[in-house]
Amino acid sequence: MLLPLPVPKAYTYRVPVEWNDNLEIGQRVVVQFGPRKIYAGIVLDFTDQPPEKYQASYILEILDENPLVTPVQLKFWEWMARYYMCYQGEVMAAALPAGYRLQSESVVVLNPDFQEEDAEEMDEKEWQIIYALQQKKQLKIEEAATVIGLKTAMKYIKSLYLRGIIYMQEEIRENFRPKTETYLRMNEVWNDEEFAKKTLDTLEKKAPKQASVILALLGMGKGEFSKKILTNNYGIESSHIKTLEKKGLLDVFEKRTERYLQHQTTIAEFELTEVQREAVSLINQSFQENKPAVLFGITGSGKTYVYIHFIREQLKQGKQILYLLPEVALTEHLVSRLSEFFGEKMAVWHNYFSGSERTEIYESIKNGSIQILVGARSALFAPFKNLGLIVIDEEHETSFKQFEKRPHYHGRDSALYLAGIWKCNVLMGSATPSYEVMHACEAGKMTLVPLKKRYSETQEPEIEILHLGEAKRQNKMKDIFSLPMLEEIQRQLDSKGQVILFQNRKGYVPYISCDFCGFTSHCINCDIALTYYKSLKTQKCNYCGYTQDPPAQCPACGSNSLSMRGFGTERIAEELSLLFPDARISRFDQESIRKRSDFQKILNGFENGSIDILVGTQLLSKGLDFKNVGLVAVPDADMLINIPDFRSHERAFQQLHQVAGRSGRGTKRGKVMVQTYQAAHPVIQALVENDYNGLAKQELEMRKMLLYPPFSRLIKIIFRHKENQLVHEAAHAFGNTIKKVMADRVVGPQPPVVSKVRNYYIQQMLVKMDPTKDNIGSIKKYLTDVEQVLRKTPEFRSVRLDFDVDPQ
């Protein structure tokens, strides 16, 4: 039995004789774990041998008639736990929607839209739970069991959940609002034939247009009808519907709709260019050799059309397709494009949907009614029935890596293993492939497929570097902008072009400091300066969310001379509004996008021309396609280059190249202007010369010499504790032990750049492994053995230890 817990093994439970024929591998059953806890676990296997070290308890209940989890999923989970050095129960918790991970302490709440009169016939126990929720607002599942007088309430919770009557508390998000559509139906008064005839006669004489609405509905038969379809397709006016509702002749109500059923196919065909057809041929050849293909296409080259071509080929064979994106935010923009081709065959998987919606999508993928799944990395866990192709768009993005919670899996690498189970093809794409993928192509493990011409036939944008040092010496600066950049922005506005400004730092300024003593406000929970948000009139920690009012004077020396250092998107937008008062300016960062509707509203506004200048963070660099952008401006490229990480040059080039690619995607050539103090830096020079390969070669030579990926594999070992001295001692005890075996392969331990987060002090170390010489599986086993020894040391038991395999 697999439980959604961080425990190192599965547990054995007894099956009552009467249920022997009702159980299959992959089904959920309710079990007791420990003295009081109740969980829904997954059946992994059957045995006739009882455990030797403990008395096996009986399962309490079978939750599923058929297996919820497929054999492929179980195999995938087992690999992920082994590879990423975590527990299989942690993978299960990450893989299943919240509504499938029931446990006694799970909290449920009543859907605020629930109406008793609209409910289907329900069990008495279900009504008892609903009445209790109406009184208490929320219940733990164990409390629901007490309400109905049983040991477990899982069966009834599951039933209410799947009908959308209750939610799991962890799913209730401020940003989520169920999508609804207005429907109408004939009021029950029409069941009286005499009343119906009399009323219809009256309407035909006095209100013929209202009568036509009634006749149209009568002609459609009994049922519920979409107001949108009636008004769009039948010429029925909203005012007549409203009048009939007031008269009590029609019932008008909001009905929750499933998003993935809303897409309509509007385009049947498109023409691939000659360059794209050549790429298709090379990709087919790669697939015949059972190798993943990497579409190395410049920004605007039409990679999506190549993806669509191969998706169609798989659909003809009755296969399913997984389309992975690095960011949830990108799904809306992409889905609007893909839906033109695939409509109702497609679904979207991300955390903005409620749990009940995700469970419905989960079941639809499992039974094969959904053929294309678009989503971020968690879409890998879907229960595919017949997977034929995995598309990994923008494979270089770090967002494919799970950072916060275990398992710390990488979406791209995990997709490659999943494809191996299914024996399906993998098609990746990027204008700036990761060096790991480029190295795999050079080694013959993947096929690099170039796509070097823009789909629109326009030239790539002109790139101009603005040296900030020279601009300051020549007095050609206006606050944070050089005069040439401002002049070009004005030219674009005068010609009705649009402008993107890229600054990968949100807020107004990164910090406020004293001019005399240098004091800077820091978070009380984290080792980081507080970012100032002018619109909120507060300083905020971007790690834990702590806020405080900005100081009126220096808390250390009492000076009134405080200065704002640096600039974020909020300050750039404010400066631009002062410099270009007639321009319509918006921000595009996490602070300005509070809801999904905000995201789409900003994108729609920029696309339809109601926004002139868009200021944003890295979200702007990821796959967005706007035809009227004539200028991309980067006020501070140095902040990307100067990050202390061996991947910083690779990532700086990727971000700059990607955001530059937003310019000139229409009929006119675009322009990119980059401000920097380091005009001669290799990253800047590679950007100007569009020399991705040259920079990659230089960086890879350095990594090979220092034994960094892709020439090695890394495991980051992270230690956390609320006492700084204790975490230091634990990390060094661990480090001293493993250095006896692999001294030259261990870097650290040492604190990271941000050495304290949420009141936990941090120490970390890196273990380097040479895949051509080392047995990586044995090294992982050795590290986990040392971990167990550390955990048995009394003074270190409270120290949190975590392994991050292939850290990014």
N, C-alpha and C positions, 0 to 999 in steps of 0.2 A: 504494500500500500504506500503510495506517494502522498505526502502531506505538504501543504504550501508553507513549509517552515525551514529555517536554516539548520537542519539536522543532517548528519553525515550519512544516513542510511534510510532505507525503506523499512517499514514495520509490518509484521505479520498479524493478521486478524482472523478470527474464526468466522465461518459462514454458516448460518443456521441451515439445517438440512432442507427445509422447505424452499430455500432460495438457491440451492445448488445449480439449478438449471436456468436461473434468471440472470446470472452474472457473466460479463465478458470483460476482457482486458480493455481499458479505456473508459469504462463507466465510472461515474461518481457514486460513492457510498458515504454515509454518515458514520463517523466513528468517534469514540471518546479517546482523548490523548491526555494522559495524566489524570489527576483526581477529578477535575471539573471541566476541562476544555472539550468542546465539540467542534469537529472539523469535517468538511467535505473533502475526501481524499480520492485519488485516482487508482483504480485497480491496475497493478503492473504485471502480476503473474499469479499463478496458482501453485500450491504445493500441498502434499499430504503429510509433510513433516512439520510438527509444531516446533516453535523456537525453544532453544534449550535454556536461555538466560532469563526468560520472563514468561508469565502466563498470558497467552493471547486472549484478548477480549473479543466479544462478538461484534460484528458490524450492527449498527442500529437501524439502518434504513438504506434502501437503494433509491437514488435520486433520478437516474436516467433509464429509460426503457432501452435505449441503444447507446453504444459507446459515444462519449462526447469528444474524446481525444483519439486520433488515429495512430496506427503503428508508426507511421513516418514521423509524426510529431514527437512521440515518445523517444524514438531513436535520435531525433534532432536535439531534444532536451538533454538526453544523456551525454551526447557529444559536447554540447555547450557547457554543461557543468564540469566536465572533465577538462576541456580545453581552457576555459576561463577561470578554473580553480575556484569554483563556488559549489554550492549544494544544489542538487536537482530540484529540491523544493523551492529554492529561490527562483530557479528558471520557471517552474510551474506558476509561481505567484506573478512573475512578469508576463507570462504568456497568455494567461486566461483573463477574459474580462472580469471585472469585479463581481458581477452577479453570479459567476460560476465559482468564486472562491469563498463560499459561505463558511462562517465559523461562529461559535457561540458569542463572541464579542463583537461581531459585525453589527453595525447600527443601521436600522432601516427607518425611513421617513415616508410619510404618505405623499403621493403626488398631489400638489395643490390644485390640479385641474380635475381631480377625481369627483364625480357626481354619483351618488348612490343610485339614482334612477337610470343612469346609463350603464350600470354594471351588469355583466352577464350573471347567470345563475351561479352562485358561489356556495361553497361548503360553509357549514355553521362555524367551523374553526377559523376559516378565513374572515368571516364577519367579526368574530371576536377580536382578531388581531386588528382589523380596521377600526373598530370602535375604541380599542385601547390606544391606537395611534391618534385618533381624533381627540382623545383626552390628554395624552402625554407628549404629543408632537413627534417623539422618536422612541424607539425601543431597541435594546440589544436583542439578538436572536434568542439568547438564553432567557430573557425576560418574556419574549413572546411564547416560549415553551411553557413558562409558568402560567401565563394568561390562559392558555388552552388546556392546562393540566396534563401535559405530556412531557416526556424526557427530551424530545427534540421537536422543533417546529419547522425543520428544513423543508419538508415537502410542501407545506402551505406557503412558506416564504418564497420558494421557487415559483409556485403557481401565480402568486400575486405579482411577483417581479416580472415574469415573462409577459404578463398582461399590461404592464406599465402602471399598475396601481400603486406600487411602492418603488422607491429608489434606495440604493445603498448610499449611506451618508457621504462616503468618500467620492461619490460621483457628482455630488451637488457642487457645482462651480458657479461663481458669479457670472462668468462669461457665457455660460450655456443657456440658451433659450430654445425649447423645443420648437421646431419649425411647424407651422400650422397653415392650413388653407381653408378658406371659407366655403362651406357646403350648405346646401338647402334641401329640404324635403317637404312633401305635402303634410300639413297638419292633420291630426287624426280626425278633425271635424269632417273631412272629406269622406270618411267611412260611412257617413249617413247619406244614403242615396238621394233622399228628398231634399236635404240641405244642399248637397252638391249641385243638383239640377237647378234649384232656385238661385243659388249664389252665382253660378256660371251664367245664367240668363241675365241677371242684373249687371254683371260685369261686362258682358258683350254689348249691352245697351249704353251703359254709363262710362265704362272704362275699358274700351276694346283692347288697349295695349296690355293692360293687366290680365285680361282674359286670354290674350295670346300666350302669356307666360304660363298660365295654368294649363292651357291646352297642350303646350309644348311639353310640359312635365308629365301630363297624363299620357301623352303619346309615347313617352320613354318608359312607362311602366313604373312600378313601385321601386323605391330605393333612394339613395342619397346622390346628389349631383354637385359637381364642382361649379362654383359660381364663375370662376375664371373661364371655364370651357363654355358655359352658357352665354356669357357676355361676349366672348371672342368669336365663337363659332355660330351662335344662333341669333345674334343681334339683340339679345335681351338687355335692357338697360337696368343699371343698378338701382335707379330711383324707383322703378316699378317693383323690384324685389323688396326694397325697403318698405314701400307702402303696403304691400301684401303681408309683410311680416307684422306691421303695426295693426293690421286688421285681424291678425290671428289666423291667417289662411296659409302661411308658410312658416316653417321653422328654419331659422338661419343660425348656424353654429360653426365654431372653429373645430377643425379636425386635424389631428396630428398626422403629419405625412413623413414617410421615410425618404430621406434625401437621395439615396442612390437610385430611386425609381423615377426621379424627376428629369433626368437627362434625356433629351430628344435628339435623334440622329438627323442632321440637316445637310451633311455633305457626303456624297457617295464616292467621289474619285478625286485624285490629284495627280499631277505629273511629277515624277522624280527628274531631277536634272541629270545630265550625263555624268557629272562627278558623283552624284549620289548613287546612280546605277552601278558605277565602278565600285563604290564602297559596298553596296549590297552583294556584289559578286565575291568580293574578298571575305565578307562576313560569312556568306554561305560556305565558302571553302574552309574557313576556320571551324565552322560548326561540323562539317563533314570529318574534320580531323579531331573532333571532340575537344576543342579548345575554346575558352571564352574569347570573345572579340572585344576590342577596345576602340571605340569610335573617337579618334583624335581629331575633333572638328573645331575650327575656329569659331568664336562667338558669332552667331547669326548665320551659320552654315546650313541650318536646317536639319540638325540631328533628330529632332522630333519626328520629321517625316520619314526618316529611315526607321525609327522605332515603330512607327505606325505600320509601315510596310511589313515588318516581321510579326507584329501583333496580328495583323490580318491573316498571315500565312498560318499562324498557330490556331486561330479561330476556325479556319477551314478544316483543320484536323480535329476539331472538337476539344482542343486543349485549353487550359487556363493560363493566364499570364499574371505575373506579379511585377508591378511597376513601382520601383523604390525611388523615393525622393529624400534628400537630406533634411528638409524642413517641412513641418506640418503646414506652415504658412504658405508654402508654395503650392499646396494641393489645389486650392481654389482656382488659382490662375491656370494651372495645367489642366484641371478637370474641365474647365470651360472650353478648352481647345479640344481635348480628347473626346468630350461628349458629342462634338459635331460629327465625329466619325463612328463612335461606338454606342452612344446612348445608353439604353437600359441594360446593356451587357456589362456595365461597369459599376463598381462600387468604390467608395472612399473609406479608408480606415484611419481614424485618428482620434485623439482623446477629447476633442471638442464634442463628440457625440456622447449621448447618455449611454449608460450601461445596457439598457434594454435595446437600444438601437444597435449597439455593437453585437449584442447576442443574436439579434436577428440577422445581421450581416454575416456573423460567424456561421450560423446554420445554413444560410444561402450559399456560402462558399463551400461548405461541407457537402451539400447535396448537388453542387455543380450548377445551380441556377445563375450564379454570378460567375462570369468568365474572366473578367479583368478586375484586379484589385490594385488600387493606387493608394500608396501610403508611405509613411516614414518607416524607420527601421522596425518598429513593433509589428508591422504587417507581415514580417517573416513568420510569425507564430500562427498565422491563419491555417485552418484545417483543409488544405487543398485536396481536391479529389483527383485531379489529373493535370498536374503542373507541367507546362511545356516550354515556358520561356520566362526568364527573369531579366528585366531591364533595370539597370542601376544608373540613374541619371546623376551627373555631377559627382562621380565616384570619389573625387578628391576631397570632398567636404568633410570636415571634422565632426559635423553633426551626425554622421553615421555611427559615431562612437557613443556608447552609453556611459556617462561619467558619474552620475550621482549614486545610483543604486546598483547593487549586484543583481544579475551578472553584468560585468563591464564588457559587454560584447561589441564587436564592430559589425555593423549591418552589411557592409560589402563582403567581408571575409566569411561571415556566417552564411550569407546568400550563396557563396561558392560551395560551401559544404552541403547546404540544402539542395542545390542543383545536382550535386553528386549523388545524393540519395535518389532523387527523381530521374537522374540521367537526362536532365533537360539542358537547354542551351542558356548561356549567360551573355548578355550584350551590355557592355558598359559604355559610358560616354562622358567626355570632358574636353574642354578647350585647354585645360592645364592638368593632365593626369598626374596622380600622385607618383612619387619616385618609386614607391614599392611596386606599383603596377607597371611603370616603365621598365623597371629591372626585370620583372616577370616576362615582359614582352621580349626583352633582349635575350633572356634565357630560353626562349622558345616555348614557355608555358602558356602564353597568351599571344594573340595576334593583334598588332597595332594597325588600325585601318585609318589612313589620313583622309580628312575632308577639309581641304584648304581653300575653298572658295565660298564666299557668302551666297546664300540662296537668292538674295535680291539683286545680285550682280554689282552691288555698290562696293567701293573700296573700303578697306578697313580704316578706322578713324586715324586722323593725324594726331600725333602725340607731341606735346610741347612741355618741356621741363622748365619750371620757373625757380631759379636759385634764390632762396630767401635771403641768404647773406648778401648777395649783390644787390637785391632789391632794397634792403635796408640801408646799405651804404649809399645808394643812389637816391634815397628818400622816395622810393616808389612803393610804399606800403600805406595802406589805410586800415588801421587796426590789424586784423588777422589776414587780410587779403592783399595780394600784390595788385598794383594798378592794372597790369595786363590782364589778369584774371577778371577783374571788375569790368574792364572795357569789353571783354569777350562776352561776358554775361549780358551786358547791355545790348551788344550786337544781336545776340540770339533773341532777346526779348523784342527788339525792334523788328526782327524778321519773322516774328510769331513762332519762333522755335522754343523748345522746352529745355530746361537745364536740370541736371542731377548733381547734387553736391554730396560727396561721400566722406563721412567722418565716423570712424568706428569707435565712437565714444559717446554714450548718451548723457543726458543731463546738461546743465548750463556750463559748469566748470568742474574739473576733476577734484579740486580741493581749494579751500580758502586758508591762507597762512598769514602770520604776523610779519610785517616788514622789519621789525626790530629784533625779535628773538627767534623767529622762524617757526613758532608753534603752529601745528596743523591739527585740526580736529580729527580724531580717529574714532572708529566704532568701538563701543564698550565690549562687544562680543567677538570682534575680529581684528586681526592685525592689518587694517586697511584704512586709508583716509576716506572720509565721508564725501560723497559727491553732492554738489549743490544743485538743487532743482529750483530754478527761480519761479516757475509757474506754480509750484506747490509751496514756495516760501519755506523750504526745509532742506536739511542735509540728510542724505540717506546712504545706508550701506548697501551696495549692490550684491553682497553675499548673503546677509541674513535679513535685510529689510529694516533694520533699526533706523529710527529717525530722530532728529533733534532740531531745534530752532538754530539758525545760524547765529554765531556770537556777535554782539554789538561792539565788544571790545575784546582784546586778547585775554583769555582766561589765565595765561601764565604771567604776563608782565603788565597787563592793564592798558596797553597801548590801544589807541583808537585807529591806528594805521593797519588795516587789514586789506589784503589784495587777493583777487581771484586769479588763480593760476590755470593756464591752459584754456581749452574750449571744447565743448561738446555740441551735439546737434541742436540743442535748445538755444545756445548762444549764437551759433551760426545763423539759425533761422531769424533770430531777433536782429542781428547785424544786417542781414540782407533786407529785412523789412524796412529798416531805416535808410539803407542805401538805394533801394528800389521800391519806393512807397506804392507804386501802382501795380507791382507784381503780386500775383496770387501765390502764396508760399505755404507749403505744408511740410510737416515732419513725418518721417516713416521710421519709427523705432519702437522698442517695446513699451516705452512710456506713453506714446501717442496711440498705440494700438491696444486698447483695453479689451475690446470685444472682437469677435470674428467679423462683425459688420463694419467695424472701424477699418479693418484691413482692406476689405473689398471696396468700401466707400472711397478710400484714398486712391487705390489702384484705378477704380472707375473714373474718379475725378481727373487723374493724370492722363488716362487714356482718352477721355473725351475732350481734353483741352481746358478744363475749368481750373486746373492747377498749372502754373507756369514754372515754378521751381520746387523741386522735391529734395529735401535734405534728409539723409538717412544713414543708417549703419549698414552692417554687412548684409542685411536682408535685401538691400537694393542690388547686390551683386549676383544674386542667385536666380538666374534663369528667367527674369522678367523681360518682356518684349514690348517695347514702345516705339512706334514708328516716327515720332516727331521730336525725339531727343537729339538736339544738335551739339550739345556740350555736356561732358562729364568733367567736373572739377573736383580735385582732391586737395584740400587746404593743407594737410599735414601727412605726408607719406612716411615721415621718419618714425612715427609712433608704431607703424607696422614692422619696420625693419629692425628696430632696436630692442625687440623682445628677446630676453635671454633664454633661448631654446634652440636646439640644433636644427629644428625645422623652420625657424623664423624666416629665413630667406626664401625658402620654397613657398611658404604660406603668404608672405608679403607679395611675391610675384603673382601668385594665384588670385589674391583678392584684387590687386590693382588691375590685372589683365581682365578679370571677369567684369569688374565695374566699368572698365574702359569699353568693354563690348556692348554696353547698353547704348552707346552713342552711334548715330548714323545707321540705324537699322531700317530706315525707310529708303527713299530714293536719292537722298543727298548724303554726301560724305560727312561724317561727324568729326568732332574734335575732342581731345582729351587734354586737360591742363593739370599738371601735378606740381605742387609746391614742396620743396625739400631743401635742406641744408647740405644734402649729400648727393649732389648731381652726378658725381663720378662713381657712386656705389654700384656694384655689379647688378643688383636687382633693378635699379633705375635704368642702367644701360641696357639690360636685357629687355626691359619694357619698351624702350625707345626703338630698339632694333628688332623687336618682336622675335627675340632669340631665346625661346623656351629651352631648346635643346642645348644651347651653349651654357646657360646657367645650370641646367640639370647636370651636365657633364662635370662642371667645376664642383658643384656641391657633392655629387656622388663620389668623386675622387677623395674629397675630404672625409666623407663618412666611412669610406672603405678603410682609410688609414686609421681612423679612430674607432673602428668596429661599431658603427651605428647602423640602424636599419637603412636600406634593405639588406645589408650584409651581416646583420645579426638579428636576433630576436630579443626583445626586452621584457622583463617583468618588473614592474614598479611595486615595491612593498611599502605600504603606508601604515603608520602607527598614529593613533589618536588617543588623547586622554586629557582630562580637565586639569591635571597637574603637569606642569612643564617638565619638572625634574624627573618625574616618573616615566613619562613618555620618552625622554632622552635616554634614560637608563635601559628601558626595554628595547629600544631601537638599537642601541650599542651592544647589548647582550646578544641580540639576534645577529647583528652584523659581525661581531667577533666570532660567533660560531661558524657562520657560513664562509667567512674569509679563510678559515683553516682549510677549506676544501677548494674554494675558487677565489682566492685573494685578488687575482688580476682582473676578475670579471665583475667586481662589486664596486659601485660608485656610491659613496655615502657611508653611513646615514648623515643626513643634514636636514635642516628645516627648508621647506619650499619658500618661494618668494612671499607668499601669504602664509605665514607660519601659524596662524590661529584663525579658526573659522567656527562660529557659533559656540564659542567658549571652549572649543577643543583645540589643544596645542597639537601640532603635527610634526612628525619626523618622517622622512622617506629615504629609500635607497633604490638604486637600479641594479638589476642583475642582467649582464649581457651574456648571450648564448650564441655560439657559432653553429648555425644549422648544418654546416658541412662536416663538423667534427663532434659536436656534443649530442648526447641523447637527451633531447629536451624533455621527454616524458619522465625520465629518471630524475632530472633536475627538479622538475615540478614536484615529484614525489618526495624528494629530499627536503625541499622547502616546506612542504606541508607537515612533514615529520618534525622539523625544527619548530614549526608553529605549535604543534601539539605539546612539545616539551615546554615551550614558553608559557602556554596556557596552564600548564600544571605547576608552574612556579607561583607560589601564593601571592607575592607582591606584584606580579604582572597580570594576574587574572582579569583585572578590570580594564586593561589596555586593549583598545580595539585594533585589530590587525586585518588588513585587507590586501589582496593581491589584485593588481591591474595588469593583465596580460596584454601585450602590444599596446602600451599606453600611447596616447596621442597628445 
